[in-house]
């Protein structure tokens, strides 16, 4: 027995716990994850193709003897089903897209429940399969990351390993759905890891993406998504036009963001619609009516891109589709449909490049190749709308398998991205995360105090005086003031400022007729915060000014004095919330098999 125990310990020490074994195990796990994520993407592709075969073309109307107007009903049916799913599972429905994956990595150490992954597998298939003008890549990334997270939970891996394989799963799924392994890797780096090139997930990301792509090619074939005719990039004199196209791509992305904001404001603030049916069904009905005139808007839109590239689309149709695609993409996203923006970005970019080059040829006889400009436009809009300049270059390059236009593609992608960054002061993911108090500039550090409003720790036991109070009475209150200062208000309770004992002492030394003064004469302006400001904003002011207390005024324009908050109370609140957050994190980590 002793000998056998010695042999087991020696084997464990020399082999299982050795570096070479850990490297081999890591490679094996990455390969296995690549297979799983690849199968997930293939299943998604198969189900989406099946839905398209049922609803597109003449299959359904011929089978049921329906007129051409049946196309109005199809998006509505999809909207009804997905709205019901949203209504039944509101919490899960909110965890959609790539943003939810990033937040799960930052806040939950990459823990994604299996039911969340299944939900976001089914809902986008129904939504896109019934015509919504959205793309498959966001849902596929969500599915791949969910598979990586569940994979890590099954094998009871550590939290760091869970983050690594969740990231690798997302990249592998993108690789499989587009047959673009390099783009899949850079998608994981640029989006999921927030450009953290030092992250240990890089090796798993590469291995899984390669395996997933091999699997996808084996099952789905190696056919190109886009058929590209012969074209000419143009000489050096064409690059000013490419520069103008790049600016146009950035402006197009900004137009999409502006429309999204307008629709969000209209639906959420003006109409105050919260019911998922009331949000989505009217949109699908309007979209269905539009399909009668522009059936090209139906679904993902790869056919439209091929038509543009091969000159089978008229100028007026391309211009109309450009505007309608942007409009309905923003509207569907804000209304609550399920899908991504990569594929629509490619279509919008192709339309933009074609319309721009055709316009230049007509106005200035520029002799531009519309195919080349459509290809470059695809990368430019993709980079601008999704904040992925590197991924966009590699994705468009890989799906076209054409190196000839790589220089203008790189040029347009980075210029478009910079236009958006300049105007919005941040990329898409950084802004979305910051709205949830997650600061990407500090590698995803969570701003706990940003979730709490000033009014939650408001103190009302301070000393308040009327601005007309005479000096002798004011002095007695000031001497006994609880916080060392007294706060001055007018007859309507509006905050006017503060008086400190130091200010009074200086006034008494400089003024012989001090007894004739009133509180208003001694009042000085002091910094304030509003009751609905986050505590993170308040503590920044306190630290910058090196003060202990700060007055709080009402959130409206009346500026009524509500109370004060203290530096000590903010720190106490922070410590309490930090303990609660770490406790919750511990529960999640324990459930996931954290080591």
TORROTOR-939756 format. One line per field, with one value per residue (C-alpha): residue number from 1; residue in three letters; x, y, z. Coordinates in steps of 0.2 Angstrom, whole numbers, always signed. Layout:
N
num: NUM / ...
residu: ALA / ...
xx: X / ...
yy: Y / ...
zz: Z / ...
END
This chain:
595
num: 1 / 2 / 3 / 4 / 5 / 6 / 7 / 8 / 9 / 10 / 11 / 12 / 13 / 14 / 15 / 16 / 17 / 18 / 19 / 20 / 21 / 22 / 23 / 24 / 25 / 26 / 27 / 28 / 29 / 30 / 31 / 32 / 33 / 34 / 35 / 36 / 37 / 38 / 39 / 40 / 41 / 42 / 43 / 44 / 45 / 46 / 47 / 48 / 49 / 50 / 51 / 52 / 53 / 54 / 55 / 56 / 57 / 58 / 59 / 60 / 61 / 62 / 63 / 64 / 65 / 66 / 67 / 68 / 69 / 70 / 71 / 72 / 73 / 74 / 75 / 76 / 77 / 78 / 79 / 80 / 81 / 82 / 83 / 84 / 85 / 86 / 87 / 88 / 89 / 90 / 91 / 92 / 93 / 94 / 95 / 96 / 97 / 98 / 99 / 100 / 101 / 102 / 103 / 104 / 105 / 106 / 107 / 108 / 109 / 110 / 111 / 112 / 113 / 114 / 115 / 116 / 117 / 118 / 119 / 120 / 121 / 122 / 123 / 124 / 125 / 126 / 127 / 128 / 129 / 130 / 131 / 132 / 133 / 134 / 135 / 136 / 137 / 138 / 139 / 140 / 141 / 142 / 143 / 144 / 145 / 146 / 147 / 148 / 149 / 150 / 151 / 152 / 153 / 154 / 155 / 156 / 157 / 158 / 159 / 160 / 161 / 162 / 163 / 164 / 165 / 166 / 167 / 168 / 169 / 170 / 171 / 172 / 173 / 174 / 175 / 176 / 177 / 178 / 179 / 180 / 181 / 182 / 183 / 184 / 185 / 186 / 187 / 188 / 189 / 190 / 191 / 192 / 193 / 194 / 195 / 196 / 197 / 198 / 199 / 200 / 201 / 202 / 203 / 204 / 205 / 206 / 207 / 208 / 209 / 210 / 211 / 212 / 213 / 214 / 215 / 216 / 217 / 218 / 219 / 220 / 221 / 222 / 223 / 224 / 225 / 226 / 227 / 228 / 229 / 230 / 231 / 232 / 233 / 234 / 235 / 236 / 237 / 238 / 239 / 240 / 241 / 242 / 243 / 244 / 245 / 246 / 247 / 248 / 249 / 250 / 251 / 252 / 253 / 254 / 255 / 256 / 257 / 258 / 259 / 260 / 261 / 262 / 263 / 264 / 265 / 266 / 267 / 268 / 269 / 270 / 271 / 272 / 273 / 274 / 275 / 276 / 277 / 278 / 279 / 280 / 281 / 282 / 283 / 284 / 285 / 286 / 287 / 288 / 289 / 290 / 291 / 292 / 293 / 294 / 295 / 296 / 297 / 298 / 299 / 300 / 301 / 302 / 303 / 304 / 305 / 306 / 307 / 308 / 309 / 310 / 311 / 312 / 313 / 314 / 315 / 316 / 317 / 318 / 319 / 320 / 321 / 322 / 323 / 324 / 325 / 326 / 327 / 328 / 329 / 330 / 331 / 332 / 333 / 334 / 335 / 336 / 337 / 338 / 339 / 340 / 341 / 342 / 343 / 344 / 345 / 346 / 347 / 348 / 349 / 350 / 351 / 352 / 353 / 354 / 355 / 356 / 357 / 358 / 359 / 360 / 361 / 362 / 363 / 364 / 365 / 366 / 367 / 368 / 369 / 370 / 371 / 372 / 373 / 374 / 375 / 376 / 377 / 378 / 379 / 380 / 381 / 382 / 383 / 384 / 385 / 386 / 387 / 388 / 389 / 390 / 391 / 392 / 393 / 394 / 395 / 396 / 397 / 398 / 399 / 400 / 401 / 402 / 403 / 404 / 405 / 406 / 407 / 408 / 409 / 410 / 411 / 412 / 413 / 414 / 415 / 416 / 417 / 418 / 419 / 420 / 421 / 422 / 423 / 424 / 425 / 426 / 427 / 428 / 429 / 430 / 431 / 432 / 433 / 434 / 435 / 436 / 437 / 438 / 439 / 440 / 441 / 442 / 443 / 444 / 445 / 446 / 447 / 448 / 449 / 450 / 451 / 452 / 453 / 454 / 455 / 456 / 457 / 458 / 459 / 460 / 461 / 462 / 463 / 464 / 465 / 466 / 467 / 468 / 469 / 470 / 471 / 472 / 473 / 474 / 475 / 476 / 477 / 478 / 479 / 480 / 481 / 482 / 483 / 484 / 485 / 486 / 487 / 488 / 489 / 490 / 491 / 492 / 493 / 494 / 495 / 496 / 497 / 498 / 499 / 500 / 501 / 502 / 503 / 504 / 505 / 506 / 507 / 508 / 509 / 510 / 511 / 512 / 513 / 514 / 515 / 516 / 517 / 518 / 519 / 520 / 521 / 522 / 523 / 524 / 525 / 526 / 527 / 528 / 529 / 530 / 531 / 532 / 533 / 534 / 535 / 536 / 537 / 538 / 539 / 540 / 541 / 542 / 543 / 544 / 545 / 546 / 547 / 548 / 549 / 550 / 551 / 552 / 553 / 554 / 555 / 556 / 557 / 558 / 559 / 560 / 561 / 562 / 563 / 564 / 565 / 566 / 567 / 568 / 569 / 570 / 571 / 572 / 573 / 574 / 575 / 576 / 577 / 578 / 579 / 580 / 581 / 582 / 583 / 584 / 585 / 586 / 587 / 588 / 589 / 590 / 591 / 592 / 593 / 594 / 595
residu: UNK / UNK / UNK / UNK / UNK / UNK / UNK / UNK / UNK / UNK / UNK / UNK / UNK / UNK / UNK / UNK / UNK / UNK / UNK / UNK / UNK / UNK / UNK / UNK / UNK / UNK / UNK / UNK / UNK / UNK / UNK / UNK / UNK / UNK / UNK / UNK / UNK / UNK / UNK / UNK / UNK / UNK / UNK / UNK / UNK / UNK / UNK / UNK / UNK / UNK / UNK / UNK / UNK / UNK / UNK / UNK / UNK / UNK / UNK / UNK / UNK / UNK / UNK / UNK / UNK / UNK / UNK / UNK / UNK / UNK / UNK / UNK / UNK / UNK / UNK / UNK / UNK / UNK / UNK / UNK / UNK / UNK / UNK / UNK / UNK / UNK / UNK / UNK / UNK / UNK / UNK / UNK / UNK / UNK / UNK / UNK / UNK / UNK / UNK / UNK / UNK / UNK / UNK / UNK / UNK / UNK / UNK / UNK / UNK / UNK / UNK / UNK / UNK / UNK / UNK / UNK / UNK / UNK / UNK / UNK / UNK / UNK / UNK / UNK / UNK / UNK / UNK / UNK / UNK / UNK / UNK / UNK / UNK / UNK / UNK / UNK / UNK / UNK / UNK / UNK / UNK / UNK / UNK / UNK / UNK / UNK / UNK / UNK / UNK / UNK / UNK / UNK / UNK / UNK / UNK / UNK / UNK / UNK / UNK / UNK / UNK / UNK / UNK / UNK / UNK / UNK / UNK / UNK / UNK / UNK / UNK / UNK / UNK / UNK / UNK / UNK / UNK / UNK / UNK / UNK / UNK / UNK / UNK / UNK / UNK / UNK / UNK / UNK / UNK / UNK / UNK / UNK / UNK / UNK / UNK / UNK / UNK / UNK / UNK / UNK / UNK / UNK / UNK / UNK / UNK / UNK / UNK / UNK / UNK / UNK / UNK / UNK / UNK / UNK / UNK / UNK / UNK / UNK / UNK / UNK / UNK / UNK / UNK / UNK / UNK / UNK / UNK / UNK / UNK / UNK / UNK / UNK / UNK / UNK / UNK / UNK / UNK / UNK / UNK / UNK / UNK / UNK / UNK / UNK / UNK / UNK / UNK / UNK / UNK / UNK / UNK / UNK / UNK / UNK / UNK / UNK / UNK / UNK / UNK / UNK / UNK / UNK / UNK / UNK / UNK / UNK / UNK / UNK / UNK / UNK / UNK / UNK / UNK / UNK / UNK / UNK / UNK / UNK / UNK / UNK / UNK / UNK / UNK / UNK / UNK / UNK / UNK / UNK / UNK / UNK / UNK / UNK / UNK / UNK / UNK / UNK / UNK / UNK / UNK / UNK / UNK / UNK / UNK / UNK / UNK / UNK / UNK / UNK / UNK / UNK / UNK / UNK / UNK / UNK / UNK / UNK / UNK / UNK / UNK / UNK / UNK / UNK / UNK / UNK / UNK / UNK / UNK / UNK / UNK / UNK / UNK / UNK / UNK / UNK / UNK / UNK / UNK / UNK / UNK / UNK / UNK / UNK / UNK / UNK / UNK / UNK / UNK / UNK / UNK / UNK / UNK / UNK / UNK / UNK / UNK / UNK / UNK / UNK / UNK / UNK / UNK / UNK / UNK / UNK / UNK / UNK / UNK / UNK / UNK / UNK / UNK / UNK / UNK / UNK / UNK / UNK / UNK / UNK / UNK / UNK / UNK / UNK / UNK / UNK / UNK / UNK / UNK / UNK / UNK / UNK / UNK / UNK / UNK / UNK / UNK / UNK / UNK / UNK / UNK / UNK / UNK / UNK / UNK / UNK / UNK / UNK / UNK / UNK / UNK / UNK / UNK / UNK / UNK / UNK / UNK / UNK / UNK / UNK / UNK / UNK / UNK / UNK / UNK / UNK / UNK / UNK / UNK / UNK / UNK / UNK / UNK / UNK / UNK / UNK / UNK / UNK / UNK / UNK / UNK / UNK / UNK / UNK / UNK / UNK / UNK / UNK / UNK / UNK / UNK / UNK / UNK / UNK / UNK / UNK / UNK / UNK / UNK / UNK / UNK / UNK / UNK / UNK / UNK / UNK / UNK / UNK / UNK / UNK / UNK / UNK / UNK / UNK / UNK / UNK / UNK / UNK / UNK / UNK / UNK / UNK / UNK / UNK / UNK / UNK / UNK / UNK / UNK / UNK / UNK / UNK / UNK / UNK / UNK / UNK / UNK / UNK / UNK / UNK / UNK / UNK / UNK / UNK / UNK / UNK / UNK / UNK / UNK / UNK / UNK / UNK / UNK / UNK / UNK / UNK / UNK / UNK / UNK / UNK / UNK / UNK / UNK / UNK / UNK / UNK / UNK / UNK / UNK / UNK / UNK / UNK / UNK / UNK / UNK / UNK / UNK / UNK / UNK / UNK / UNK / UNK / UNK / UNK / UNK / UNK / UNK / UNK / UNK / UNK / UNK / UNK / UNK / UNK / UNK / UNK / UNK / UNK / UNK / UNK / UNK / UNK / UNK / UNK / UNK / UNK / UNK / UNK / UNK / UNK / UNK / UNK / UNK / UNK / UNK / UNK / UNK / UNK / UNK / UNK / UNK / UNK / UNK / UNK / UNK / UNK / UNK / UNK / UNK / UNK / UNK / UNK / UNK / UNK / UNK / UNK / UNK
xx: +0 / +14 / +23 / +7 / +4 / +22 / +20 / +3 / +11 / +27 / +16 / +5 / +21 / +31 / +17 / +0 / +7 / +21 / +21 / +21 / +5 / -4 / +1 / -6 / -22 / -24 / -22 / -34 / -47 / -45 / -48 / -63 / -70 / -67 / -78 / -92 / -92 / -91 / -106 / -116 / -113 / -116 / -133 / -137 / -134 / -144 / -159 / -158 / -157 / -172 / -182 / -177 / -182 / -199 / -203 / -193 / -197 / -213 / -213 / -226 / -238 / -239 / -241 / -255 / -262 / -258 / -256 / -240 / -247 / -242 / -225 / -233 / -238 / -221 / -211 / -227 / -227 / -209 / -212 / -226 / -216 / -200 / -211 / -219 / -202 / -197 / -213 / -210 / -191 / -188 / -172 / -164 / -170 / -160 / -143 / -142 / -127 / -109 / -111 / -119 / -104 / -91 / -101 / -102 / -83 / -81 / -94 / -98 / -81 / -88 / -102 / -116 / -131 / -135 / -154 / -147 / -137 / -152 / -164 / -152 / -150 / -169 / -174 / -162 / -166 / -185 / -182 / -169 / -178 / -194 / -186 / -179 / -165 / -152 / -137 / -131 / -114 / -120 / -131 / -117 / -104 / -116 / -119 / -101 / -97 / -111 / -104 / -87 / -94 / -104 / -89 / -79 / -93 / -94 / -76 / -76 / -62 / -55 / -62 / -47 / -49 / -68 / -64 / -51 / -63 / -78 / -68 / -62 / -79 / -85 / -71 / -73 / -91 / -87 / -74 / -86 / -101 / -90 / -76 / -64 / -52 / -41 / -56 / -63 / -46 / -46 / -65 / -60 / -46 / -53 / -71 / -72 / -55 / -56 / -39 / -30 / -16 / -8 / -22 / -19 / -34 / -25 / -18 / -35 / -43 / -32 / -33 / -52 / -55 / -45 / -54 / -71 / -67 / -61 / -77 / -88 / -79 / -81 / -100 / -105 / -93 / -80 / -90 / -88 / -102 / -99 / -95 / -84 / -81 / -65 / -62 / -49 / -44 / -38 / -22 / -15 / -27 / -42 / -37 / -45 / -61 / -57 / -54 / -71 / -79 / -71 / -78 / -95 / -94 / -91 / -105 / -117 / -112 / -116 / -133 / -137 / -132 / -142 / -158 / -155 / -155 / -170 / -180 / -175 / -181 / -197 / -201 / -195 / -197 / -211 / -222 / -216 / -219 / -213 / -224 / -213 / -228 / -233 / -214 / -211 / -227 / -230 / -213 / -214 / -231 / -223 / -208 / -220 / -229 / -212 / -207 / -221 / -211 / -193 / -193 / -173 / -174 / -180 / -167 / -148 / -145 / -130 / -140 / -141 / -122 / -119 / -131 / -121 / -104 / -110 / -119 / -136 / -144 / -150 / -143 / -161 / -164 / -147 / -150 / -167 / -161 / -146 / -158 / -171 / -158 / -151 / -169 / -175 / -159 / -160 / -179 / -178 / -164 / -173 / -190 / -182 / -179 / -164 / -149 / -133 / -127 / -111 / -120 / -132 / -116 / -109 / -124 / -125 / -107 / -109 / -124 / -114 / -99 / -109 / -120 / -105 / -94 / -109 / -112 / -94 / -94 / -110 / -105 / -86 / -83 / -71 / -71 / -72 / -75 / -91 / -86 / -70 / -79 / -93 / -80 / -71 / -87 / -92 / -76 / -78 / -96 / -93 / -78 / -88 / -104 / -96 / -80 / -69 / -56 / -45 / -58 / -67 / -52 / -48 / -67 / -70 / -53 / -56 / -74 / -69 / -52 / -46 / -30 / -31 / -41 / -33 / -24 / -40 / -49 / -37 / -38 / -57 / -59 / -48 / -54 / -72 / -68 / -59 / -74 / -85 / -73 / -71 / -89 / -95 / -79 / -78 / -81 / -98 / -93 / -85 / -100 / -112 / -102 / -100 / -119 / -118 / -104 / -90 / -75 / -66 / -51 / -47 / -48 / -67 / -66 / -83 / -88 / -98 / -102 / -109 / -124 / -129 / -137 / -132 / -150 / -147 / -135 / -142 / -140 / -152 / -146 / -135 / -137 / -147 / -150 / -160 / -150 / -157 / -151 / -142 / -123 / -125 / -137 / -128 / -112 / -120 / -126 / -110 / -100 / -111 / -113 / -112 / -102 / -92 / -102 / -119 / -129 / -138 / -155 / -167 / -185 / -190 / -177 / -165 / -147 / -136 / -120 / -111 / -103 / -88 / -80 / -64 / -73 / -82 / -65 / -57 / -72 / -72 / -53 / -56 / -73 / -76 / -95 / -97 / -112 / -122 / -119 / -132 / -129 / -130 / -115 / -104 / -111 / -98 / -102 / -97 / -98 / -114 / -120 / -138 / -148 / -149 / -130 / -120 / -109 / -94 / -96 / -98 / -83 / -73 / -78 / -74 / -56 / -52 / -57 / -50 / -66 / -76 / -94 / -103 / -121 / -135 / -148 / -163 / -162 / -174 / -169 / -176 / -160 / -168 / -156 / -159 / -145 / -127 / -117 / -100 / -84 / -85 / -103 / -98 / -83 / -95 / -107 / -93 / -87 / -104 / -107 / -90 / -94 / -111 / -103 / -89 / -102 / -112 / -97 / -92 / -109 / -107 / -89 / -94 / -108 / -96 / -84 / -71 / -55
yy: +0 / +12 / +8 / +11 / +27 / +33 / +28 / +38 / +54 / +52 / +51 / +66 / +76 / +72 / +71 / +78 / +93 / +96 / +111 / +100 / +91 / +108 / +114 / +98 / +99 / +117 / +113 / +98 / +109 / +123 / +110 / +103 / +120 / +124 / +108 / +113 / +131 / +126 / +114 / +128 / +140 / +126 / +122 / +141 / +142 / +126 / +132 / +149 / +142 / +131 / +146 / +155 / +141 / +140 / +159 / +165 / +162 / +154 / +139 / +145 / +155 / +140 / +128 / +137 / +146 / +163 / +180 / +190 / +200 / +186 / +194 / +207 / +194 / +185 / +198 / +200 / +182 / +182 / +198 / +189 / +174 / +184 / +197 / +182 / +176 / +193 / +194 / +177 / +179 / +198 / +196 / +184 / +194 / +209 / +199 / +200 / +203 / +206 / +219 / +206 / +194 / +208 / +212 / +194 / +193 / +209 / +207 / +188 / +181 / +174 / +165 / +163 / +152 / +138 / +144 / +161 / +153 / +143 / +158 / +168 / +153 / +152 / +170 / +177 / +162 / +167 / +185 / +184 / +169 / +179 / +194 / +206 / +215 / +210 / +199 / +182 / +187 / +195 / +180 / +168 / +176 / +175 / +157 / +153 / +162 / +153 / +137 / +141 / +147 / +131 / +120 / +128 / +125 / +107 / +104 / +115 / +126 / +142 / +159 / +164 / +149 / +152 / +170 / +162 / +149 / +160 / +172 / +158 / +152 / +169 / +170 / +152 / +155 / +170 / +161 / +147 / +157 / +168 / +155 / +169 / +162 / +177 / +189 / +177 / +179 / +198 / +199 / +191 / +202 / +218 / +216 / +203 / +207 / +225 / +225 / +217 / +208 / +202 / +191 / +173 / +169 / +172 / +154 / +146 / +159 / +155 / +136 / +136 / +148 / +137 / +121 / +129 / +135 / +118 / +111 / +124 / +121 / +102 / +103 / +119 / +119 / +131 / +142 / +160 / +171 / +185 / +183 / +196 / +201 / +208 / +226 / +240 / +248 / +263 / +273 / +285 / +299 / +288 / +289 / +306 / +298 / +284 / +297 / +305 / +288 / +284 / +300 / +296 / +279 / +287 / +299 / +284 / +276 / +292 / +293 / +275 / +280 / +296 / +287 / +274 / +287 / +296 / +279 / +275 / +292 / +291 / +273 / +274 / +292 / +300 / +285 / +276 / +259 / +244 / +230 / +220 / +217 / +235 / +239 / +227 / +222 / +239 / +240 / +222 / +227 / +243 / +233 / +220 / +234 / +241 / +224 / +225 / +239 / +234 / +215 / +216 / +222 / +205 / +195 / +196 / +204 / +195 / +193 / +212 / +214 / +202 / +212 / +228 / +220 / +213 / +228 / +221 / +234 / +251 / +267 / +273 / +256 / +256 / +273 / +269 / +253 / +262 / +274 / +260 / +248 / +261 / +266 / +249 / +242 / +256 / +254 / +235 / +235 / +248 / +239 / +223 / +212 / +199 / +200 / +208 / +223 / +215 / +209 / +224 / +235 / +226 / +229 / +247 / +249 / +241 / +252 / +268 / +264 / +260 / +276 / +287 / +280 / +281 / +299 / +304 / +296 / +305 / +322 / +322 / +308 / +301 / +284 / +275 / +256 / +254 / +236 / +242 / +256 / +245 / +233 / +247 / +254 / +237 / +238 / +257 / +256 / +239 / +248 / +263 / +255 / +242 / +250 / +236 / +243 / +228 / +215 / +224 / +224 / +206 / +200 / +209 / +202 / +184 / +183 / +190 / +181 / +196 / +205 / +218 / +231 / +229 / +246 / +257 / +245 / +248 / +267 / +268 / +257 / +267 / +284 / +279 / +273 / +289 / +299 / +290 / +291 / +309 / +313 / +301 / +302 / +284 / +268 / +258 / +246 / +258 / +270 / +256 / +249 / +266 / +268 / +253 / +261 / +250 / +260 / +252 / +264 / +255 / +238 / +236 / +242 / +243 / +260 / +254 / +272 / +276 / +265 / +275 / +292 / +307 / +307 / +290 / +296 / +313 / +322 / +335 / +339 / +353 / +372 / +382 / +401 / +414 / +426 / +441 / +435 / +448 / +446 / +443 / +429 / +421 / +421 / +411 / +398 / +397 / +394 / +379 / +373 / +354 / +353 / +369 / +378 / +386 / +385 / +400 / +400 / +413 / +415 / +401 / +389 / +391 / +388 / +404 / +398 / +394 / +404 / +397 / +403 / +407 / +419 / +427 / +429 / +437 / +449 / +454 / +459 / +469 / +477 / +489 / +489 / +470 / +471 / +479 / +465 / +451 / +433 / +437 / +449 / +435 / +421 / +413 / +402 / +384 / +369 / +359 / +342 / +338 / +325 / +313 / +314 / +298 / +297 / +294 / +312 / +319 / +310 / +317 / +335 / +332 / +325 / +338 / +352 / +343 / +346 / +335 / +340 / +346 / +354 / +345 / +354 / +348 / +340 / +353 / +371 / +378 / +373 / +371 / +366 / +348 / +344 / +339 / +323 / +319 / +311 / +299 / +293 / +290 / +279 / +269 / +267 / +261 / +248 / +241 / +240 / +232 / +219 / +215 / +214 / +202 / +192 / +190 / +187 / +173 / +165 / +165 / +159 / +145 / +139 / +139 / +128 / +142 / +136
zz: +0 / +4 / -12 / -22 / -13 / -17 / -35 / -36 / -28 / -39 / -55 / -50 / -46 / -61 / -74 / -69 / -60 / -72 / -84 / -100 / -94 / -91 / -108 / -116 / -106 / -112 / -130 / -128 / -120 / -133 / -147 / -138 / -136 / -154 / -159 / -147 / -152 / -170 / -169 / -160 / -175 / -187 / -178 / -178 / -197 / -201 / -191 / -199 / -216 / -213 / -207 / -223 / -234 / -226 / -227 / -242 / -260 / -266 / -254 / -241 / -253 / -265 / -251 / -243 / -258 / -252 / -261 / -262 / -247 / -235 / -234 / -222 / -210 / -208 / -198 / -187 / -183 / -179 / -168 / -159 / -154 / -149 / -139 / -130 / -126 / -120 / -109 / -101 / -98 / -96 / -86 / -98 / -113 / -107 / -108 / -127 / -138 / -136 / -122 / -111 / -114 / -109 / -94 / -88 / -89 / -79 / -66 / -65 / -70 / -86 / -78 / -91 / -86 / -99 / -100 / -106 / -120 / -125 / -125 / -136 / -148 / -151 / -151 / -165 / -176 / -175 / -177 / -192 / -200 / -201 / -210 / -197 / -205 / -193 / -193 / -185 / -178 / -162 / -157 / -163 / -152 / -137 / -141 / -142 / -126 / -117 / -123 / -117 / -100 / -98 / -104 / -90 / -77 / -81 / -79 / -63 / -70 / -61 / -64 / -74 / -85 / -87 / -93 / -105 / -113 / -113 / -124 / -135 / -137 / -144 / -156 / -162 / -166 / -176 / -185 / -189 / -195 / -207 / -211 / -205 / -191 / -191 / -189 / -176 / -166 / -168 / -163 / -147 / -144 / -150 / -142 / -129 / -121 / -124 / -134 / -120 / -130 / -114 / -109 / -107 / -117 / -133 / -136 / -133 / -144 / -159 / -157 / -154 / -169 / -181 / -175 / -177 / -194 / -200 / -194 / -202 / -219 / -217 / -214 / -223 / -237 / -243 / -254 / -254 / -247 / -260 / -278 / -284 / -302 / -309 / -303 / -302 / -286 / -296 / -295 / -282 / -288 / -282 / -264 / -261 / -266 / -254 / -241 / -244 / -244 / -227 / -220 / -227 / -219 / -202 / -205 / -209 / -193 / -183 / -192 / -186 / -168 / -169 / -176 / -162 / -149 / -157 / -157 / -139 / -133 / -143 / -137 / -119 / -114 / -125 / -127 / -111 / -119 / -109 / -115 / -128 / -139 / -140 / -144 / -158 / -166 / -174 / -181 / -189 / -197 / -204 / -210 / -218 / -228 / -233 / -240 / -253 / -261 / -256 / -253 / -254 / -235 / -230 / -219 / -218 / -235 / -242 / -259 / -260 / -257 / -271 / -282 / -278 / -281 / -298 / -304 / -304 / -293 / -300 / -292 / -286 / -278 / -269 / -262 / -256 / -248 / -240 / -230 / -226 / -220 / -208 / -202 / -199 / -191 / -178 / -176 / -174 / -161 / -151 / -152 / -145 / -159 / -158 / -169 / -173 / -183 / -192 / -208 / -209 / -208 / -222 / -233 / -228 / -232 / -249 / -253 / -247 / -257 / -273 / -271 / -268 / -282 / -294 / -289 / -292 / -309 / -314 / -307 / -311 / -323 / -310 / -318 / -301 / -300 / -291 / -285 / -277 / -268 / -262 / -255 / -246 / -240 / -232 / -221 / -217 / -211 / -201 / -192 / -188 / -182 / -172 / -166 / -173 / -186 / -185 / -185 / -200 / -211 / -208 / -209 / -226 / -232 / -227 / -233 / -250 / -250 / -261 / -256 / -270 / -261 / -243 / -243 / -246 / -235 / -221 / -224 / -224 / -209 / -198 / -204 / -202 / -184 / -180 / -186 / -174 / -159 / -162 / -162 / -148 / -137 / -136 / -145 / -144 / -131 / -119 / -120 / -117 / -102 / -95 / -94 / -82 / -72 / -79 / -84 / -99 / -97 / -81 / -88 / -84 / -66 / -59 / -52 / -37 / -31 / -48 / -45 / -29 / -29 / -17 / -9 / -2 / +12 / +14 / +31 / +36 / +54 / +48 / +53 / +41 / +42 / +33 / +22 / +32 / +49 / +59 / +63 / +82 / +81 / +66 / +77 / +91 / +78 / +70 / +86 / +90 / +72 / +71 / +55 / +57 / +44 / +42 / +26 / +20 / +10 / +4 / +8 / -4 / +3 / -12 / -8 / -8 / +0 / +16 / +30 / +40 / +56 / +47 / +36 / +50 / +60 / +45 / +43 / +61 / +59 / +43 / +47 / +61 / +58 / +58 / +70 / +56 / +44 / +40 / +34 / +16 / +17 / +24 / +12 / +0 / -15 / -12 / -24 / -23 / -30 / -34 / -25 / -41 / -44 / -42 / -26 / -38 / -44 / -26 / -20 / -34 / -30 / -11 / -15 / -28 / -16 / +0 / +10 / +21 / +17 / +2 / +1 / -9 / -19 / -28 / -45 / -53 / -58 / -42 / -33 / -16 / -1 / +3 / +15 / +15 / +12 / +21 / +15 / +29 / +25 / +7 / +12 / +24 / +9 / -2 / +10 / +13 / -5 / -8 / +5 / -3 / -21 / -15 / -6 / -22 / -32 / -20 / -22 / -41 / -40 / -28 / -39 / -54 / -45 / -42 / -35
END
